[in-house]
Amino acid sequence: MNPADLDPATIDCATACADGCVLGERCPNQTFRDQTSKFIQETSLDQMLAIAEEAIRRKATAPTQWVFPEDGIPKDS
């Protein structure tokens, strides 16, 4: 697959870029990649672990959110 033939607007990055970005400078997610690299460079592992622990704590203490189907709950026939 030639990277020049790929359309950045329609590519599925999760599958096409599993072994690395195939678009290079044309990557639509380059901003996120740059932000991620900066975060990894500037944040210690201890800080990352603290962030993860806080996220887990917030999720564990959050109230349960019920999700119902759009058509409502079917009645037993």
PEVENKA-V407962 format. One record per run of one state. SS is the DSSP state (helix for helix, strand for strand, loop for the rest). FROM is the first residue (numbers start at 1). TO is the last residue. If there is no record, write none. Layout:
ss from to
SS FROM TO
SS FROM TO
This chain:
ss from to
loop 1 2
helix 3 5
loop 6 12
helix 13 16
loop 17 23
helix 24 26
loop 27 29
helix 30 42
loop 43 44
helix 45 61
loop 62 77
